[in-house]
Amino acid sequence: MNQRRFDAVIFDFGGVITASPFEAFNRLEAERGLPRDFIREVNAANPDGNAWALFERAEIDAARFDTLFAAEAAALGHTLDGASVLAVLSGAIRPAMVTALDQLKAAGFRLACITNNVPAGHGAGMARSGDAKDAYEQVFARFEQVIESSKAGVRKPDPRIYLLMCERLGLEPAACVYLDDLGINCKPAAQLGMQAIKVTSGEQALADLSAIVGLALG
């Protein structure tokens, strides 16, 4: 244990602790007769200044997001309001990932979370509710530190949000493992010196993490 390379494991929330919100987006697209991954296309246009980015930094409210997202969707040729997107943002918690959190903590690893979220609503992609009975809050309670983009005013992949977490933990990036389901968010973590894991499924994430930390997780 004294030779352990890493001291902390930092998790993204939506798409890592929970199933990917993109699965829910795809269901909404199918229901509305929209092209698959259309919501991702909208959010990829002007990624630092679009409605999604503004909302995740808490620079606009839900009503303004609804209007701006609808305009962005219309500019790409389809009709979709922002409120409908927010309504499906909640993801289902992966039980094996929660078990892994407890196993990591028992083994002495420090746990943290960096999540891009929006300041209204409820669920995996929303700001925390503060309700101790809430299933999401019971997961968040396992983390020593949580940074929410909607409260910090900075969002991944901005390197500042990773450095802010390292500052809070009092650790160098090289002492941290970072998991995220988006490659664009893993890249700056890796460039800073973290061991980054791109999550494509819960099983793959736990297998990769188990190999890195030397524990059988899940």
Secondary structure, 3 states (H helix, E strand, C coil): CCCCCCCEEEECCCCCCECCHHHHHHHHHHHHCCCCCHHHHHHHCCCCCCHHHHHHCCCCCHHHHHHHHHHHHHHCCCCCCHHHHHHCCCCCECHHHHHHHHHHHHCCCEEEEEECCECCCCCCCECCCCCCCCHHHHHHCCCCEEEEHHHHCCCCCCHHHHHHHHHHHCCCHHHEEEEECCHHHHHHHHHHCCEEEECCCHHHHHHHHHHHHCCCCC
